[in-house]
Amino acid sequence: MKKKYYLFLSFIIVFTNCWAQFDFRDGYIIKLNRDTIWGKVKYNITSEKYESCSFKTDAGVKNFKPDNLLGYGFKEGNFYISGIVDSTFSEVLVTGPLSLYKNDGTFYVKKRDQEGIMLEKKDELVDIDGISYNREDNRWKGILRALTSDSPKRLDYYIDDLNYDSKDLTWIVVKYNKNTDKSYVEYSAGKKWARITWGATTGIKQSTIRFFNYGSFDFLEEETIYYDPTFGLVFHVNSPRLNDNIAFQAELFYTPSRFTSGKNISYNYYEEQHRTDFKMNVLTLPLSMKYSYPVNRNFVFIQGGFNYDIQLNSTSAHSAMRYWENGNVYPAVEPLQVKIDETQFGYWASAGYEYSFDGFSASLQLRFNRMSNMVKNAYLIGKTNSVSLLLIVYTN
């Protein structure tokens, strides 16, 4: 089972990377002679954005290395320049009296007319009384204290509490620049660090349950298909400042399921008619990652993650009648109860289209689920696959 989950995650990652190859957005390049040319720039979510720039015009797509450009950027705000780190592009977070850059997870600061300085965060191994410990190396904070020591307002007590991430470092550099009363530019300032939206969803779910009988449950159909309504709430969070393609989504679904598995079994002198009625109330918690590809103001997206199902008062009832050749009818063998497990685990994937409106957005998606064994009887396995058509409405 674990192998299937790993294969599923690998598929989502590879498929997302393949899809990202087609994501070109309005942007520009700055040539070595300082000419700016507008066109379409490939939007990368991997470290490739620091290594090269793919630029598309009516003449086609051309790839540029850092040695061929002064920089490139997007109309939406992200901007990258060469020259901060040899043979790579660096993302420009802030420019001003004190500038901040990011290069593949490492940050650089630069005072005007000075060389850039790397803010390196690493752990160092220390030995205390013969016992080795990993200790965080905070020399990057010392560099910031030295570079901001000329601020009219003290910043060292803020620096002590900084985290080594884009948000905190951007904040302290902007604060320094404001204190100096000199102009600065914070790129992507119009984008939020975190954007949280809520939504509601409803849809129809087609489920297929397959029973694998290794004992006395031959009265169950090998395969049963049934349809149920489903309702839920959606919690959606992403960071437009860091990457507006990728989002985390948590959901809560309630699905009332009612279905029957019936089977007739013929013997020499009689026939048995079996009926098993299932009544299940399922609370589902899906957790997923979502990748969206912009199409004008709308989005095409793929999504994948894991499900955790909780059975709420779910039961089954088995009945059987024996029909003899002489016309007599009697109850058959003692009914056998299918015991439904309280929880199941599974994985899922979906694809859909999201429409943007004033004040809200709505998505229509097709979702596939595969769940673990739902019964806890010995010698019986019941596995469910489902396909859902869902409508989700988000607040903006």
Salt bridges, closest charged atoms under 4 A:
ASP23 OD2 - ARG25 NH2 3.16
ASP26 OD1 - LYS40 NZ 2.72
GLU48 OE2 - LYS42 NZ 3.59
GLU76 OE1 - ARG25 NH1 3.42
GLU76 OE1 - LYS191 NZ 3.61
GLU124 OE2 - ARG135 NH2 3.09
GLU136 OE2 - LYS121 NZ 3.83
ASP137 OD2 - ARG139 NH2 2.55
ASP150 OD2 - LYS111 NZ 3.11
ASP156 OD2 - ARG154 NH2 2.62
ASP160 OD1 - ARG145 NH2 2.33
GLU186 OE2 - ARG241 NH2 3.21
GLU222 OE2 - LYS263 NZ 3.09
GLU223 OE1 - ARG210 NE 3.01
ASP244 OD1 - ARG25 NH1 3.23
GLU251 OE1 - ARG367 NH1 2.80
GLU272 OE1 - HIS274 NE2 2.93
GLU272 OE2 - ARG322 NH2 2.59
ASP277 OD1 - ARG275 NE 3.05
GLU342 OE2 - LYS376 NZ 2.79
GLU354 OE1 - LYS290 NZ 3.05
